[in-house]
Amino acid sequence: MWIYEKKLQYPVRIDKCDLRMARYLFTQYGGPDGELSAAIRYLNQRYTIPTNEAKALLTDIGTEELAHVEMIATMIYQLTKDATVEQLEAANMGSFYAIRDGALFPADANGVPWTAAYIQAHADPITDLHEDMAAEQKARAVYEHLLNLTDDPGMKDALSFLREREVVHFQRFGEALRIVQEYQQQKKIY
């Protein structure tokens, strides 16, 4: 189903250790409105979407969200890779180190592990697409907040790219909503 290209969707170039920012980024890695939640939500919802066009859109966006998970993980890794134990403790990331050393684990910025409870799927395509549009707006808002929390040019560049993709996804889900509503209207007529 997929062809994996062994490069990031968009380059991530962060040159300095910034544990504060790494911690904030975890919200987009394993948080309720993060990229992992979005990817799994969309890839699950596609099974109950009634039109092939909307189903394909959910597949495309769900797959792209997996690419965003990879970008966020890369950003967190680049921000933490040279940190000492003392720096991690000072940044209130000692518990991350104690449990996982330098390994990444899907959790939010407060260390709460990712859970499938974050995924919304109701088998009602109108409900699901409205949920998807809301999810994209929440992610956009988080990226705007993250942009306000950094002055690193490489970080701003990658976050701006991700923010813009949320806007595009919102628009595409709006198109899918229109397609599904038209489909449902036609079913009622015939």
N, C-alpha and C positions, 0 to 999 in steps of 0.2 A: 504494500500500500504506500509506503514512503520510500523516498530516496534520501539518504542522509548524506549531506555534504559536510565534510569535516572542517568546517569553519563556522564562526559565529555569523548570525544573520547581519549583524552590524558590529564593527570592531569596538573593542573595549580596551582603552589605554589609560590606565591609572598608574601613576608613577610613585605614589607615596602611601605609606601605611596610614590608615585613618580608621581606627577601631570604632569610634563614635558613629561614623557614617556606615561602616559595615553592619553594625548592630541595627541601625535604622532600616537598612536594605533588607534585612531578614523578613520584614513584613511583606515584601513582594516575592519572597522566596517561598515561605511556608505559611503565610497569614491567610485569613479568611477571604480576602479580596485580592490575593496575590496571583501570580502567574500559574503556579501549579494547580490551584483550585480552579482557575478559569479553564485551563487545558482539559482537565478531567471532566469538568461540567459540560463543556461543549462536545467533547468526544462521546459522552454518554447520552446527551440530549438528542443527538443526531438520529438515534434509532427510532424515535417516536415523532420525528418531524415528517409531515405528510408529502412534501414535494421534494423531488430529486435536487432541484436547484438550492433550496434552503438546506437540505441535508449536506450537499457538497460545501456550502458556505460554512456550516458548523465544523465540518472536517478540516477545511482549510484554516479557519481561525484557530481551532483547537490545536492543530499541528504547529501553527505559528507561535501559539502561547508556549508550547514546549521549547521552541527556540528561545523564547524570552526567559524561561526558567534557566536555560543554559547561560544566557547573558548575565542574569542576576547572580548566578553561582560564580561565574568568572569574576564579576565585580567584587563580590564578597571575598573571594580567594585573593585577588590582587590587593585588596585593602588590608588583609590580615596576614599575608604570607610571611612577612618579616617581623612580626610582633613577638616580643619576649613574653614570658609568663607574667612578669611584673606588669607589663603594659596591658595585658589582657585582664589581669586582676584590677588594675586601676580603672579600666573602662567598663567594669562590672560584667566582664565576660569570662571570669574565672570558672564559672559553672560549665560554660561551653567547652573550655579547655579540659576541665576535670573529666568530663564524660567522653569527649570526642577528640581531644587534642586539636589538630588542625582540620579534621574532617568536617564537611558541611552536612547539615541535617535540616530537613524542612521544618522550620519553626518560625514563629513570628518574632518581632523585635523584643518581646518580653520573655522569650524562651519557651512559649507554649507550643508544643508539637503540632504539626499539621494533622488534621483529622478529616475523614470523609464526611463528617457532619457539615463541613463547609460547602459541600456540593448541593446545588439545588437542581432538581429535575422532577417535573410533575406530570409528564406525558400529555400535558395540555400545551400545544405549541405556542399559543398566544401568551400564556403565562410564562413559559420558558424564555421566549424571546424578549419579553419585557424585563425579566430577571437578568438576561444577558446584557441588555442595554444598560441597565442600572449597574451591573458589575463593571462594565467598561467605564462608566462615568466615575465610579468609586476609584478604580485603578488610576484614571486620569488625575483625579484630585490628589491621590497619594503621590504620584510622580511630581505634581506641582509642589507639594509640600517638601518632597525630597530635594527638588531643585533649590528650594529656599534654604535648605540646610547645608549646602556645600558651595565652595568657591573653586573647587578643582575643575579645570577646563575639560579634562577627559571624562570626569564623572558627569558634568553638565551635558556634554555631548551625547553620551550614551543614554542618560535619563531623558533628554529631549526627544531622542529617537523613539524611545519606548512610549513616552507620553503621546506623541503623534500617532503611533500605531493604535493606541486606545481610542483616539478620535476616529480613525478610519474604521476600526471594528464597530464602534457605536453606529456609524453611518451604515455600514453593511448589514448590521442586525436590523436596522430600521428598514432597509430594502427587503430583507427576508420576512420581516413582519408584514409588509405590504403584500408580498407574494403569497404568504400563507393565508392572510385575510381574504385575498381575491380567490384563492383556491377554495376556501371554506364557503365563500359566498356563492361560487359556481356550483358547489355540491348541493347547496340548499335550493337553488333554482331548478336543477334537474332532478 
